[in-house]
């Protein structure tokens, strides 16, 4: 089979589009014929060697933590799926990814793919959709009527977070740049961070701040000041710990997204019901994945890029 792999850590030039041995499903695993994966920022960090401590991988390594595809074969003991089923999943980060024609995945992390969108586009849902869901509901405990500020609302996670928070009945304040504000549509308020200071644009305290942007520590601390007493700040920038304010009872939570098939199935239901929009910025052939990594290294990737096998 064809795959994109790196045999050593380094810049995007270490990625090779090459022949690789087709994997075989072991006990509890499913062999998937890949329709698509996606590019995520963590892929570049793993390739660059920056995550060897928390996310150790075996070289050569195939990136791609999202998968959408068709079940090809079942390993021993797998029930609930049949060959030909269309599935999606958020793959274990330490294992081989889906930037290949085939990948094996633990059956327990898979959900049936949505039927209302192309299978390849469904690869844009797992990692970022789960990040948004877990940030808002598992960690922030968002409830109807609360006010939530989403910093980085124009990104891939932010687009889902805006939609999910609005559906939950929250008042949503979306912070985005001028070129990505369209993905924040549906928010009650949209703040262009390039035109105004966020802290000056928020008129009253919020219950939840969700930070999805790689901002400076001082900026993150300023966002903490927008949270009402007893509220929460959840941040995905885990290299910069989320600040807390113990005197005011404001909690800071660092989000490490986890695979959850049940939550993913709930997101799929929303997609098929027309209540959750899956946005794809563009679709790129597998052989061109190295160029996407190179573009991302220069800050040029915006929105969710689907990598079609």
Backbone as CSV, one residue per row, in Angstrom:
resi,resn,N_x,N_y,N_z,CA_x,CA_y,CA_z,C_x,C_y,C_z
1,UNK,0.849,-1.193,0.000,0.000,0.000,0.000,0.883,1.240,0.000
2,UNK,0.293,2.374,-0.349,0.988,3.641,-0.280,0.725,4.303,1.078
3,UNK,1.734,4.997,1.579,1.605,5.709,2.847,2.564,6.890,2.845
4,UNK,2.263,7.872,3.678,3.212,8.953,3.945,3.789,8.702,5.330
5,UNK,5.121,8.597,5.403,5.778,8.283,6.674,7.029,9.150,6.844
6,UNK,7.503,9.227,8.092,8.825,9.802,8.331,9.662,8.792,9.105
7,UNK,10.935,8.664,8.687,11.855,7.710,9.288,12.749,8.358,10.332
8,UNK,12.719,9.673,10.392,13.457,10.426,11.400,12.681,11.706,11.689
9,UNK,12.881,12.268,12.860,12.223,13.524,13.207,12.884,14.676,12.452
10,UNK,12.084,15.694,12.153,12.653,16.839,11.471,11.594,17.707,10.822
11,UNK,12.035,18.560,9.912,11.110,19.458,9.225,10.278,18.667,8.202
12,UNK,9.349,19.310,7.497,8.476,18.569,6.585,9.198,17.765,5.498
13,UNK,10.453,18.070,5.241,11.182,17.337,4.205,11.438,15.880,4.569
14,UNK,11.260,15.502,5.843,11.489,14.100,6.237,10.316,13.205,5.829
15,UNK,9.200,13.786,5.430,8.036,12.994,5.032,8.250,12.366,3.659
16,UNK,7.907,11.082,3.547,8.063,10.360,2.291,6.737,9.702,1.906
17,UNK,6.379,9.847,0.641,5.251,9.112,0.082,5.832,7.837,-0.509
18,UNK,5.521,6.683,0.088,6.258,5.465,-0.240,5.402,4.221,-0.071
19,UNK,5.946,3.108,-0.489,5.283,1.821,-0.276,5.520,1.378,1.162
20,UNK,4.480,0.813,1.746,4.570,0.293,3.110,3.765,-1.001,3.184
21,UNK,4.100,-1.816,4.135,3.395,-3.089,4.296,1.978,-2.842,4.816
22,UNK,1.006,-3.504,4.207,-0.377,-3.340,4.652,-0.549,-3.971,6.027
23,UNK,-1.154,-3.249,6.985,-1.317,-3.805,8.329,-2.374,-4.900,8.372
24,UNK,-2.331,-5.676,9.429,-3.292,-6.755,9.652,-3.985,-6.507,10.987
25,UNK,-5.293,-6.665,11.008,-6.053,-6.429,12.239,-5.773,-7.517,13.256
26,UNK,-5.333,-7.106,14.450,-5.131,-8.041,15.542,-6.390,-8.160,16.390
27,UNK,-6.323,-8.884,17.497,-7.492,-9.024,18.371,-8.027,-7.652,18.801
28,UNK,-9.338,-7.470,18.657,-9.964,-6.215,19.060,-9.783,-5.074,18.089
29,UNK,-9.156,-5.364,16.946,-8.875,-4.300,15.979,-9.703,-4.464,14.701
30,UNK,-9.783,-3.358,13.964,-10.481,-3.321,12.682,-9.515,-2.803,11.622
31,UNK,-9.465,-3.494,10.481,-8.690,-2.992,9.351,-9.600,-2.095,8.520
32,UNK,-9.151,-0.863,8.287,-9.963,0.134,7.577,-9.291,0.505,6.263
33,UNK,-10.062,0.468,5.198,-9.606,1.034,3.932,-9.870,2.531,4.010
34,UNK,-8.838,3.324,4.046,-8.950,4.747,4.354,-9.560,5.514,3.183
35,UNK,-10.579,6.295,3.471,-11.099,7.257,2.498,-10.360,8.582,2.651
36,UNK,-10.127,8.959,3.923,-9.427,10.224,4.180,-8.971,10.298,5.620
37,UNK,-7.970,11.125,5.841,-7.564,11.576,7.161,-7.553,13.098,7.097
38,UNK,-6.922,13.745,8.055,-6.829,15.199,8.027,-5.435,15.619,8.479
39,UNK,-5.149,16.901,8.318,-3.955,17.472,8.937,-4.366,18.147,10.232
40,UNK,-3.672,17.820,11.311,-3.838,18.494,12.596,-2.480,19.050,13.024
41,UNK,-2.506,20.150,13.760,-1.255,20.752,14.212,-0.376,19.787,14.985
42,UNK,-0.990,18.874,15.733,-0.218,17.916,16.523,0.620,17.015,15.626
43,UNK,0.152,16.781,14.372,0.933,15.970,13.437,2.301,16.601,13.179
44,UNK,2.308,17.910,13.000,3.562,18.601,12.771,4.466,18.577,13.993
45,UNK,3.874,18.688,15.178,4.667,18.656,16.409,5.287,17.284,16.638
46,UNK,4.522,16.229,16.345,5.063,14.871,16.487,6.188,14.656,15.478
47,UNK,5.961,15.044,14.224,6.979,14.892,13.174,8.260,15.643,13.522
48,UNK,8.096,16.824,14.121,9.255,17.637,14.467,10.039,17.118,15.656
49,UNK,9.490,16.119,16.366,10.179,15.535,17.515,9.913,16.240,18.818
50,UNK,8.918,17.151,18.823,8.655,17.943,20.023,7.784,17.214,21.050
51,UNK,7.213,16.081,20.660,6.266,15.380,21.541,6.769,14.000,21.933
52,UNK,8.075,13.775,21.888,8.602,12.432,22.151,8.328,11.961,23.568
53,UNK,8.201,12.906,24.511,7.889,12.516,25.884,6.450,12.074,26.038
54,UNK,5.485,12.981,25.803,4.077,12.623,26.012,3.502,11.711,24.936
55,UNK,4.036,11.767,23.698,3.480,10.961,22.604,4.626,10.232,21.905
56,UNK,5.149,9.159,22.509,6.237,8.420,21.862,5.708,7.581,20.705
57,UNK,6.353,7.674,19.554,5.945,6.878,18.397,7.127,6.048,17.925
58,UNK,6.824,4.973,17.198,7.851,4.103,16.631,8.144,4.534,15.203
59,UNK,9.413,4.707,14.873,9.811,5.093,13.527,10.042,3.855,12.658
60,UNK,9.699,3.886,11.376,9.020,4.993,10.691,7.581,5.133,11.174
61,UNK,7.108,6.377,11.180,5.767,6.659,11.694,4.886,7.264,10.606
62,UNK,3.639,6.817,10.584,2.638,7.358,9.671,1.753,8.318,10.449
63,UNK,1.697,9.606,10.093,0.839,10.556,10.811,-0.628,10.386,10.414
64,UNK,-1.480,11.185,11.052,-2.900,11.180,10.705,-3.757,10.574,11.805
65,UNK,-4.255,11.402,12.732,-5.002,10.876,13.882,-6.497,10.747,13.623
66,UNK,-6.993,11.370,12.563,-8.385,11.190,12.169,-8.472,10.131,11.087
67,UNK,-9.567,9.370,11.079,-9.779,8.428,9.985,-11.254,8.376,9.630
68,UNK,-11.511,8.319,8.333,-12.822,7.983,7.800,-12.573,6.946,6.719
69,UNK,-13.340,5.849,6.765,-13.096,4.810,5.781,-14.090,3.677,5.884
70,UNK,-13.752,2.595,5.223,-14.636,1.433,5.131,-13.976,0.232,5.784
71,UNK,-14.736,-0.487,6.600,-14.213,-1.672,7.271,-13.840,-2.722,6.220
72,UNK,-12.577,-3.149,6.259,-12.067,-4.155,5.323,-12.058,-5.542,5.952
73,UNK,-11.655,-5.616,7.219,-11.575,-6.905,7.919,-11.646,-6.671,9.418
74,UNK,-12.073,-7.712,10.126,-12.220,-7.647,11.575,-11.209,-8.555,12.251
75,UNK,-10.610,-8.059,13.319,-9.739,-8.891,14.125,-10.551,-9.784,15.049
76,UNK,-9.868,-10.678,15.690,-10.518,-11.636,16.597,-11.270,-10.904,17.710
77,UNK,-12.505,-11.343,17.949,-13.286,-10.813,19.063,-14.046,-9.542,18.777
78,UNK,-13.944,-8.993,17.582,-14.626,-7.743,17.266,-16.084,-8.008,16.898
79,UNK,-16.975,-7.301,17.549,-18.393,-7.373,17.229,-18.902,-5.945,17.005
80,UNK,-20.065,-5.841,16.370,-20.665,-4.534,16.175,-20.353,-3.902,14.840
81,UNK,-19.390,-4.461,14.113,-19.055,-3.965,12.777,-18.965,-5.132,11.812
82,UNK,-19.162,-4.815,10.530,-19.043,-5.807,9.473,-18.230,-5.211,8.326
83,UNK,-17.541,-6.047,7.551,-16.868,-5.523,6.365,-17.849,-4.759,5.482
84,UNK,-17.409,-3.615,5.011,-18.264,-2.753,4.208,-18.868,-1.606,4.984
85,UNK,-18.854,-1.685,6.325,-19.377,-0.582,7.139,-18.494,0.652,6.981
86,UNK,-19.114,1.814,6.941,-18.367,3.065,6.887,-18.220,3.617,8.304
87,UNK,-16.995,3.942,8.688,-16.706,4.317,10.070,-15.802,5.546,10.120
88,UNK,-15.790,6.182,11.291,-14.848,7.257,11.581,-14.271,7.033,12.964
89,UNK,-13.120,7.647,13.228,-12.532,7.498,14.549,-11.374,8.452,14.772
90,UNK,-11.057,8.621,16.055,-9.898,9.405,16.503,-8.868,8.384,16.976
91,UNK,-7.833,8.173,16.185,-6.874,7.097,16.416,-5.937,7.394,17.581
92,UNK,-5.402,6.337,18.225,-4.395,6.541,19.269,-3.186,7.285,18.701
93,UNK,-2.754,8.333,19.378,-1.683,9.176,18.835,-0.341,8.472,18.779
94,UNK,-0.144,7.434,19.583,1.148,6.754,19.601,1.246,5.652,18.555
95,UNK,0.132,5.331,17.910,0.134,4.273,16.907,0.253,4.824,15.501
96,UNK,0.253,3.910,14.522,0.313,4.314,13.121,-0.957,5.063,12.757
97,UNK,-0.797,6.179,12.032,-1.934,6.994,11.650,-2.526,6.597,10.312
98,UNK,-3.454,7.430,9.840,-4.266,7.093,8.675,-3.810,7.777,7.390
99,UNK,-2.586,8.285,7.355,-2.068,8.856,6.109,-1.536,7.727,5.236
100,UNK,-2.445,6.834,4.891,-2.104,5.609,4.176,-3.379,5.059,3.550
101,UNK,-3.212,4.045,2.718,-4.388,3.446,2.088,-5.161,2.546,3.053
102,UNK,-4.453,2.018,4.069,-5.100,1.174,5.076,-4.531,1.510,6.447
103,UNK,-5.359,1.330,7.477,-4.904,1.511,8.846,-5.698,0.576,9.740
104,UNK,-5.085,0.136,10.837,-5.832,-0.633,11.832,-6.176,0.290,12.990
105,UNK,-7.354,0.039,13.577,-7.824,0.870,14.684,-8.485,-0.020,15.728
106,UNK,-8.375,0.338,17.006,-9.135,-0.386,18.026,-10.629,-0.240,17.736
107,UNK,-11.355,-1.327,17.738,-12.790,-1.269,17.430,-13.520,-0.336,18.378
108,UNK,-13.045,-0.240,19.610,-13.756,0.518,20.638,-13.746,2.023,20.407
109,UNK,-12.879,2.513,19.514,-12.821,3.968,19.285,-13.629,4.398,18.063
110,UNK,-14.217,3.445,17.362,-14.888,3.758,16.104,-16.377,4.022,16.274
111,UNK,-16.891,4.879,15.407,-18.331,5.151,15.333,-18.748,5.049,13.874
112,UNK,-20.015,4.743,13.662,-20.544,4.708,12.312,-20.465,6.107,11.705
113,UNK,-20.024,6.197,10.461,-19.843,7.487,9.803,-21.184,8.140,9.506
114,UNK,-21.226,9.469,9.472,-22.468,10.143,9.066,-22.813,9.795,7.627
115,UNK,-24.098,9.792,7.330,-24.551,9.443,5.981,-24.899,10.664,5.153
116,UNK,-24.996,11.817,5.786,-25.447,13.015,5.085,-24.357,13.827,4.424
117,UNK,-23.093,13.407,4.586,-21.970,14.105,3.964,-21.055,13.068,3.323
118,UNK,-20.193,13.460,2.386,-19.253,12.499,1.794,-18.376,11.848,2.865
119,UNK,-18.073,10.563,2.685,-17.286,9.837,3.674,-15.945,10.516,3.934
120,UNK,-15.272,10.963,2.889,-13.971,11.607,3.084,-14.093,12.853,3.958
121,UNK,-15.148,13.636,3.754,-15.331,14.853,4.548,-15.551,14.541,6.023
122,UNK,-16.081,13.358,6.316,-16.340,12.982,7.708,-15.065,12.863,8.521
123,UNK,-13.909,12.755,7.850,-12.636,12.731,8.572,-12.388,14.039,9.309
124,UNK,-13.091,15.094,8.923,-12.908,16.404,9.555,-13.617,16.511,10.898
125,UNK,-14.289,15.452,11.323,-15.077,15.527,12.556,-14.383,15.021,13.821
126,UNK,-13.718,13.855,13.824,-13.359,13.224,15.109,-12.530,14.055,16.082
127,UNK,-11.276,14.366,15.765,-10.403,14.996,16.756,-10.892,16.372,17.164
128,UNK,-11.240,17.215,16.187,-11.631,18.576,16.539,-13.044,18.623,17.119
129,UNK,-13.934,17.770,16.623,-15.279,17.729,17.179,-15.272,17.272,18.628
130,UNK,-14.473,16.244,18.915,-14.369,15.759,20.294,-13.708,16.793,21.197
131,UNK,-12.733,17.521,20.674,-12.084,18.573,21.467,-13.108,19.618,21.896
132,UNK,-13.915,20.072,20.952,-14.929,21.082,21.261,-15.950,20.538,22.256
133,UNK,-16.424,19.327,22.034,-17.442,18.727,22.902,-16.915,18.565,24.322
134,UNK,-15.717,17.985,24.456,-15.174,17.734,25.790,-14.837,19.028,26.522
135,UNK,-14.358,20.028,25.790,-14.044,21.313,26.423,-15.292,21.952,27.010
136,UNK,-16.360,21.978,26.225,-17.584,22.671,26.643,-18.359,21.924,27.714
137,UNK,-18.459,20.614,27.562,-19.394,19.877,28.416,-18.713,19.025,29.485
138,UNK,-17.635,18.302,29.141,-16.947,17.507,30.155,-16.206,18.392,31.153
139,UNK,-15.558,19.444,30.655,-14.692,20.252,31.504,-15.345,21.545,31.992
140,UNK,-16.002,22.266,31.105,-16.624,23.534,31.503,-18.018,23.342,32.072
141,UNK,-18.662,22.215,31.780,-20.020,21.981,32.275,-21.011,23.022,31.774
142,UNK,-20.861,23.439,30.528,-21.688,24.512,29.967,-23.174,24.181,30.029
143,UNK,-23.967,25.174,30.434,-25.417,25.000,30.567,-26.145,26.110,29.818
144,UNK,-27.390,25.841,29.519,-28.226,26.820,28.831,-28.292,28.108,29.636
145,UNK,-28.213,29.235,28.947,-28.290,30.536,29.601,-26.959,31.101,30.023
146,UNK,-25.914,30.287,30.016,-24.599,30.795,30.406,-23.950,31.561,29.248
147,UNK,-22.982,32.375,29.606,-22.214,33.147,28.631,-20.851,32.486,28.447
148,UNK,-20.482,32.229,27.182,-19.204,31.594,26.897,-18.455,32.422,25.864
149,UNK,-17.169,32.663,26.135,-16.296,33.346,25.186,-15.374,32.293,24.581
150,UNK,-15.383,32.197,23.242,-14.555,31.225,22.537,-13.461,31.981,21.786
151,UNK,-12.245,31.889,22.298,-11.112,32.576,21.686,-10.458,31.625,20.687
152,UNK,-10.429,32.032,19.416,-9.990,31.124,18.364,-11.186,30.470,17.696
153,UNK,-12.304,31.188,17.681,-13.555,30.627,17.161,-13.526,30.411,15.656
154,UNK,-12.577,31.027,14.970,-12.499,30.869,13.528,-11.747,29.633,13.081
155,UNK,-11.157,28.896,14.012,-10.421,27.680,13.668,-11.333,26.479,13.564
156,UNK,-10.735,25.325,13.285,-11.519,24.108,13.088,-12.267,23.699,14.360
157,UNK,-11.578,23.700,15.506,-12.249,23.374,16.770,-13.271,24.452,17.101
158,UNK,-12.896,25.699,16.891,-13.779,26.811,17.220,-15.095,26.773,16.483
159,UNK,-15.065,26.360,15.215,-16.303,26.277,14.448,-17.294,25.311,15.063
160,UNK,-16.783,24.156,15.531,-17.659,23.202,16.212,-18.096,23.737,17.572
161,UNK,-17.182,24.393,18.282,-17.510,24.895,19.614,-18.630,25.929,19.556
162,UNK,-18.574,26.819,18.566,-19.649,27.812,18.413,-20.979,27.112,18.193
163,UNK,-21.001,26.158,17.286,-22.248,25.469,16.973,-22.792,24.698,18.179
164,UNK,-21.922,23.979,18.873,-22.365,23.163,20.011,-22.827,24.041,21.170
165,UNK,-22.122,25.142,21.415,-22.510,26.032,22.510,-23.854,26.699,22.223
166,UNK,-24.061,27.117,20.981,-25.347,27.725,20.619,-26.467,26.714,20.752
167,UNK,-26.217,25.493,20.316,-27.242,24.444,20.409,-27.597,24.152,21.869
168,UNK,-26.609,24.336,22.768,-26.844,24.098,24.196,-27.568,25.254,24.867
169,UNK,-27.825,26.330,24.121,-28.563,27.457,24.678,-27.704,28.513,25.328
170,UNK,-26.414,28.513,25.050,-25.516,29.509,25.641,-25.496,30.786,24.803
171,UNK,-25.113,31.880,25.459,-24.830,33.133,24.753,-23.373,33.071,24.343
172,UNK,-23.096,33.064,23.035,-21.758,32.790,22.530,-21.093,34.064,22.020
173,UNK,-19.907,34.358,22.588,-19.064,35.452,22.119,-17.873,34.819,21.414
174,UNK,-17.773,35.012,20.110,-16.730,34.385,19.310,-15.630,35.392,18.993
175,UNK,-14.400,35.022,19.291,-13.243,35.850,18.966,-12.513,35.203,17.797
176,UNK,-12.380,35.946,16.697,-11.757,35.395,15.491,-11.070,36.506,14.729
177,UNK,-10.215,36.106,13.795,-9.558,37.076,12.929,-10.436,37.417,11.740
178,UNK,-10.075,38.438,10.982,-10.912,38.888,9.863,-11.049,37.856,8.753
179,UNK,-10.073,36.946,8.632,-10.113,35.970,7.540,-10.794,34.669,7.938
180,UNK,-11.114,34.515,9.210,-11.711,33.257,9.664,-13.044,33.451,10.368
181,UNK,-13.523,34.678,10.406,-14.753,34.961,11.153,-15.963,34.235,10.588
182,UNK,-15.921,33.863,9.319,-17.073,33.181,8.723,-17.376,31.883,9.442
183,UNK,-16.332,31.204,9.951,-16.558,29.933,10.643,-17.167,30.151,12.020
184,UNK,-17.212,31.392,12.475,-17.823,31.702,13.769,-19.271,32.147,13.609
185,UNK,-19.796,32.086,12.385,-21.180,32.519,12.162,-22.136,31.703,13.017
186,UNK,-23.131,32.374,13.533,-24.072,31.736,14.454,-23.851,32.181,15.881
187,UNK,-22.702,32.786,16.140,-22.437,33.319,17.476,-23.300,34.559,17.714
188,UNK,-23.555,34.843,18.975,-24.334,36.035,19.323,-23.521,37.308,19.121
189,UNK,-22.222,37.210,19.365,-21.316,38.336,19.154,-20.039,37.809,18.507
190,UNK,-19.479,38.559,17.566,-18.199,38.206,16.959,-17.241,39.371,17.153
191,UNK,-16.110,39.082,17.765,-15.091,40.097,18.021,-13.907,39.840,17.101
192,UNK,-13.524,40.835,16.329,-12.345,40.764,15.478,-11.135,41.172,16.321
193,UNK,-10.327,40.187,16.701,-9.218,40.487,17.621,-8.149,41.362,16.981
194,UNK,-8.164,41.492,15.659,-7.183,42.349,14.998,-7.586,43.818,15.029
195,UNK,-8.853,44.068,15.378,-9.358,45.441,15.344,-9.610,46.026,16.728
196,UNK,-9.764,45.163,17.728,-10.116,45.645,19.061,-9.532,44.710,20.114
197,UNK,-9.221,45.257,21.272,-8.753,44.456,22.397,-9.923,43.655,22.946
198,UNK,-9.747,42.349,23.055,-10.853,41.481,23.459,-11.419,41.884,24.812
199,UNK,-10.545,42.151,25.764,-11.021,42.471,27.109,-11.849,43.752,27.127
200,UNK,-11.576,44.658,26.195,-12.332,45.917,26.138,-13.663,45.733,25.421
201,UNK,-13.778,44.664,24.626,-14.978,44.465,23.828,-16.047,43.638,24.537
202,UNK,-15.688,43.026,25.658,-16.648,42.189,26.398,-17.288,43.040,27.489
203,UNK,-18.611,43.213,27.401,-19.301,44.178,28.258,-19.583,43.682,29.664
204,UNK,-19.715,42.354,29.830,-19.990,41.812,31.167,-19.325,40.455,31.299
205,UNK,-19.125,40.004,32.538,-18.385,38.752,32.750,-19.041,37.556,32.056
206,UNK,-18.211,36.543,31.788,-18.693,35.308,31.174,-18.552,34.168,32.174
207,UNK,-19.322,33.118,31.948,-19.236,31.935,32.815,-18.074,31.033,32.410
208,UNK,-17.794,31.022,31.106,-16.774,30.121,30.560,-15.936,30.857,29.528
209,UNK,-14.629,30.684,29.619,-13.728,31.060,28.525,-13.141,29.768,27.972
210,UNK,-13.247,29.596,26.664,-12.597,28.481,25.981,-11.506,29.070,25.096
211,UNK,-10.255,28.796,25.460,-9.143,29.328,24.665,-8.597,28.260,23.740
212,UNK,-8.657,28.534,22.444,-8.175,27.607,21.427,-7.005,28.179,20.636
213,UNK,-6.546,29.346,21.023,-5.533,30.061,20.244,-4.177,30.065,20.954
214,UNK,-3.083,30.016,20.178,-1.735,30.053,20.759,-1.332,31.474,21.114
215,UNK,-1.885,31.979,22.202,-1.642,33.362,22.596,-0.552,33.437,23.664
216,UNK,-0.148,34.655,23.989,0.885,34.863,25.000,0.300,34.664,26.403
217,UNK,1.125,34.277,27.377,0.631,34.085,28.748,-0.105,35.294,29.302
218,UNK,0.382,36.496,28.985,-0.280,37.700,29.495,-1.680,37.842,28.909
219,UNK,-1.844,37.439,27.643,-3.164,37.512,27.016,-4.111,36.496,27.642
220,UNK,-3.597,35.305,27.950,-4.425,34.288,28.582,-4.844,34.721,29.984
221,UNK,-3.912,35.348,30.696,-4.231,35.858,32.026,-5.302,36.944,31.950
222,UNK,-5.258,37.752,30.900,-6.273,38.798,30.729,-7.648,38.192,30.479
223,UNK,-7.687,37.080,29.730,-8.968,36.405,29.494,-9.543,35.858,30.799
224,UNK,-8.657,35.404,31.684,-9.119,34.906,32.987,-9.897,35.980,33.732
225,UNK,-9.488,37.238,33.559,-10.163,38.338,34.237,-11.577,38.572,33.749
226,UNK,-11.949,37.993,32.594,-13.311,38.144,32.079,-14.286,37.149,32.696
227,UNK,-13.737,36.136,33.393,-14.581,35.062,33.934,-15.169,35.490,35.273
228,UNK,-16.458,35.279,35.432,-17.126,35.620,36.691,-16.603,34.724,37.812
229,UNK,-16.817,35.148,39.055,-16.436,34.333,40.213,-17.105,32.965,40.121
230,UNK,-16.318,31.913,40.317,-16.854,30.563,40.258,-16.894,29.962,38.865
231,UNK,-16.424,30.724,37.884,-16.455,30.243,36.508,-15.234,29.407,36.164
232,UNK,-15.028,29.182,34.851,-13.962,28.276,34.432,-13.330,28.764,33.127
233,UNK,-12.016,28.557,33.019,-11.285,28.791,31.775,-10.702,27.455,31.340
234,UNK,-11.047,27.023,30.137,-10.518,25.780,29.565,-9.630,26.147,28.396
235,UNK,-8.419,25.589,28.358,-7.474,25.938,27.305,-6.899,24.693,26.653
236,UNK,-6.739,24.749,25.322,-6.126,23.644,24.593,-4.633,23.859,24.378
237,UNK,-4.110,25.003,24.775,-2.680,25.278,24.623,-1.943,24.688,25.817
238,UNK,-1.815,23.356,25.820,-1.362,22.646,27.018,0.108,22.900,27.348
239,UNK,0.879,23.457,26.378,2.272,23.808,26.698,2.338,25.048,27.584
240,UNK,1.197,25.729,27.752,1.113,26.919,28.589,-0.043,26.689,29.558
241,UNK,0.237,26.263,30.792,-0.824,25.880,31.717,-1.903,26.950,31.873
242,UNK,-3.140,26.510,31.926,-4.264,27.422,32.093,-4.201,28.065,33.480
243,UNK,-4.304,29.384,33.560,-4.237,30.055,34.867,-5.550,29.895,35.646
244,UNK,-5.448,29.981,36.953,-6.611,29.949,37.843,-6.606,31.202,38.712
245,UNK,-7.723,31.454,39.352,-7.831,32.531,40.337,-8.544,31.955,41.545
246,UNK,-7.754,31.427,42.481,-8.330,30.719,43.625,-9.171,31.636,44.504
247,UNK,-8.772,32.885,44.620,-9.533,33.809,45.472,-10.953,33.993,44.963
248,UNK,-11.127,33.956,43.643,-12.457,34.133,43.057,-13.116,32.800,42.688
249,UNK,-12.423,31.716,42.954,-12.990,30.413,42.639,-13.054,30.111,41.157
250,UNK,-12.174,30.748,40.369,-12.144,30.507,38.925,-11.119,29.414,38.632
251,UNK,-11.578,28.343,38.032,-10.713,27.203,37.742,-10.094,27.327,36.345
252,UNK,-8.831,26.928,36.226,-8.172,26.829,34.939,-7.944,25.370,34.615
253,UNK,-8.367,24.933,33.439,-8.297,23.517,33.071,-7.556,23.369,31.744
254,UNK,-6.558,22.492,31.723,-5.849,22.156,30.487,-6.536,20.956,29.847
255,UNK,-6.907,21.087,28.605,-7.651,20.036,27.917,-6.724,19.122,27.128
256,UNK,-6.769,17.840,27.421,-6.125,16.804,26.627,-7.250,15.951,26.042
257,UNK,-7.512,16.109,24.750,-8.642,15.416,24.142,-8.411,13.905,24.170
258,UNK,-9.494,13.162,24.355,-9.415,11.694,24.372,-10.417,11.129,23.376
259,UNK,-10.130,9.937,22.906,-11.053,9.269,22.002,-12.257,8.777,22.785
260,UNK,-13.451,8.969,22.236,-14.680,8.545,22.901,-15.706,8.223,21.819
261,UNK,-15.932,6.933,21.581,-16.826,6.518,20.498,-18.263,6.948,20.747
262,UNK,-18.694,6.945,22.013,-20.078,7.336,22.329,-20.297,8.819,22.021
263,UNK,-19.355,9.657,22.429,-19.469,11.083,22.119,-19.398,11.322,20.616
264,UNK,-18.528,10.587,19.937,-18.411,10.732,18.491,-19.720,10.341,17.806
265,UNK,-20.354,9.298,18.313,-21.649,8.889,17.756,-22.699,9.980,17.953
266,UNK,-22.646,10.685,19.089,-23.585,11.791,19.319,-23.351,12.915,18.318
267,UNK,-22.084,13.199,18.030,-21.764,14.228,17.045,-22.255,13.815,15.659
268,UNK,-22.112,12.543,15.328,-22.592,12.038,14.041,-24.099,12.223,13.922
269,UNK,-24.821,11.942,15.001,-26.273,12.131,14.988,-26.632,13.584,14.679
270,UNK,-25.890,14.511,15.266,-26.152,15.930,15.026,-25.859,16.298,13.574
271,UNK,-24.796,15.737,13.017,-24.476,15.996,11.610,-25.601,15.493,10.713
272,UNK,-26.039,14.270,10.955,-27.078,13.684,10.108,-28.431,14.367,10.289
273,UNK,-28.625,14.994,11.451,-29.877,15.722,11.694,-29.818,17.149,11.157
274,UNK,-28.669,17.526,10.604,-28.520,18.883,10.089,-28.302,19.918,11.173
275,UNK,-27.931,19.475,12.373,-27.740,20.386,13.500,-26.269,20.707,13.765
276,UNK,-25.371,20.085,13.019,-23.939,20.346,13.171,-23.319,20.328,11.779
277,UNK,-22.692,21.424,11.422,-22.091,21.584,10.102,-20.625,21.159,10.131
278,UNK,-20.228,20.336,9.172,-18.832,19.934,9.036,-18.191,20.806,7.954
279,UNK,-17.235,21.623,8.347,-16.575,22.532,7.410,-15.249,21.944,6.942
280,UNK,-15.052,21.900,5.648,-13.798,21.445,5.052,-13.215,22.598,4.241
281,UNK,-12.015,23.021,4.594,-11.383,24.126,3.873,-10.966,23.687,2.474
282,UNK,-10.354,22.508,2.387,-9.964,21.965,1.089,-9.588,20.500,1.235
283,UNK,-9.521,19.832,0.078,-9.202,18.416,0.021,-7.912,18.239,-0.786
284,UNK,-6.985,17.452,-0.241,-5.657,17.304,-0.835,-5.347,15.817,-0.991
285,UNK,-4.800,15.379,-2.121,-4.423,13.966,-2.281,-3.336,13.565,-1.294
286,UNK,-3.347,12.292,-0.910,-2.384,11.782,0.063,-0.948,12.093,-0.324
287,UNK,-0.611,11.951,-1.586,0.763,12.179,-2.027,1.238,13.599,-1.766
288,UNK,0.299,14.533,-1.606,0.663,15.939,-1.405,0.665,16.350,0.077
289,UNK,0.503,15.375,0.977,0.514,15.704,2.405,1.788,16.426,2.846
290,UNK,2.981,16.044,2.355,4.180,16.790,2.780,4.086,18.286,2.510
291,UNK,3.442,18.662,1.411,3.320,20.090,1.104,2.400,20.790,2.097
292,UNK,1.406,20.069,2.630,0.525,20.648,3.648,1.312,20.888,4.937
293,UNK,2.159,19.921,5.312,3.018,20.107,6.489,3.921,21.327,6.296
294,UNK,4.482,21.471,5.099,5.363,22.605,4.832,4.606,23.921,4.898
295,UNK,3.396,23.914,4.371,2.561,25.117,4.416,2.217,25.478,5.855
296,UNK,1.881,24.460,6.660,1.536,24.702,8.061,2.722,25.253,8.837
297,UNK,3.923,24.790,8.497,5.115,25.270,9.191,5.347,26.758,8.956
298,UNK,4.774,27.271,7.857,4.866,28.692,7.550,3.620,29.453,7.985
299,UNK,2.728,28.768,8.722,1.512,29.409,9.207,0.449,29.598,8.157
300,UNK,0.508,28.780,7.097,-0.399,29.010,5.980,-1.627,28.127,5.915
301,UNK,-1.846,27.260,6.881,-3.006,26.368,6.855,-4.123,26.964,7.717
302,UNK,-5.262,27.176,7.106,-6.413,27.747,7.830,-7.623,26.839,7.594
303,UNK,-8.320,26.498,8.657,-9.458,25.593,8.525,-8.978,24.150,8.450
304,UNK,-9.932,23.254,8.241,-9.621,21.829,8.261,-9.307,21.326,6.848
305,UNK,-8.093,20.778,6.706,-7.659,20.213,5.432,-7.833,18.705,5.480
306,UNK,-8.601,18.168,4.556,-8.843,16.733,4.457,-7.851,16.134,3.479
307,UNK,-7.226,15.037,3.893,-6.230,14.347,3.081,-6.877,13.083,2.520
308,UNK,-7.091,13.052,1.219,-7.854,11.984,0.574,-6.905,10.869,0.134
309,UNK,-7.169,9.662,0.620,-6.300,8.513,0.292,-6.571,8.004,-1.115
